[in-house]
Amino acid sequence: MKTMTNHSKIVDCTIRDGGLVNNWDFSVEFVQKLYESLNEAGVEYMEVGYKNSPKLLKGADKAGPWRFLNDDFLRKVIPQKGNTKLSALVDIGRVDENDILPRSESMLDLIRVACYIKDVDKGLELVRIFHERGYETTLNIMALSNVMENELLEAFEMINESVVDVVYIVDSYGSLDHSDIKYLVEKFKLHLPNKRLGVHTHNNMQLAFSNTLIASELGVELLDASVYGMGRAAGNCPTELLIAHLKGTKYKLRPVLDALEQLLVPLREKEEWGYILPYMITGHLDEHPRSAMALRNSDDKDRVVDFYDTLTTPEVNFDK
């Protein structure tokens, strides 16, 4: 059996998606150490935060600096960039395009644009601007499990004509399984023959890793992951599992284990993320985990039967 070189590239989202857990309260040393480890491990991209504009978001002053990346700040954090490229995510309506420098003046290599299906046109307009400024670009269509077929086909037409490099299949609610991933990848490949694909999974039903592997086997190139799975609510596909498991790659596991031991294991004692029952329930019901996150912040955090009954009873009245 001949081994082929794997086409996959890992985008580590620990700081960006993980920041949704701790309000981006990572120390500079934490991010530096993580970058060194990922670079040594051979991970292709590190998503170091959001590039949204503070003036367009309420409560901006209360978040850590990775919520609104500043290029001068980033230069101080990572004075020597290795082979691992830097990525940032922006949301439609939360970024002022004038806050994005040309790539030649920026620490960032890749800017990813996240949007819901109804805003694909706005997303592609941002992509066009960032592309013209020299960045690699992706379009991440969120909550695909709730998108109608006709909406998707309409979006594909616009995407085909755009300059976007990579289009993402995003399992926002952690509700998709292997057959859903296969179906979506095949559909995206059929309708977007000239675009590269990416995948972003959540672990509500313990499927983030297997769904990512299936996508990779089907030719999806960019694989989102995070160290120790750190990400919003149920978290993401663990970077260390991909590194350990992907065949035909040159990744090194030991540097990531080093980051895990020093950074993530201690952090997990203070902050909560990962496979937890209320997140399993929202994943099973194919809905946003915000209700489960609220439950985990309450005194009733382990009352999963009541929670399930509340979410599955159509005539329920929420307390006024």
Secondary structure, DSSP 8 states (H G I E B T S, - for coil): --------EEEE-HHHHHHHHHTT---HHHHHHHHHHHHHHT-SEEEEEEB--GGGSTTGGGS-GGGB--HHHHHHH-SS--SSEEEEEEETTS--GGG---GGGSS-SEEEEEE-GGGHHHHHHHHHHHHHTT-EEEEEE--GGG--HHHHHHHHHHHHHS--SEEEEE-TTS---HHHHHHHHHHHHHH-TTSEEEEE-B-TTS-HHHHHHHHHHTT--EEEEBGGG-SSTT-B-BHHHHHHH-TT----SHHHHHHIIIIIHHHHHHS--SS-HHHHHHHHTT--THHHHHHHTSTTTT-HHHHHHHHH-TT-----
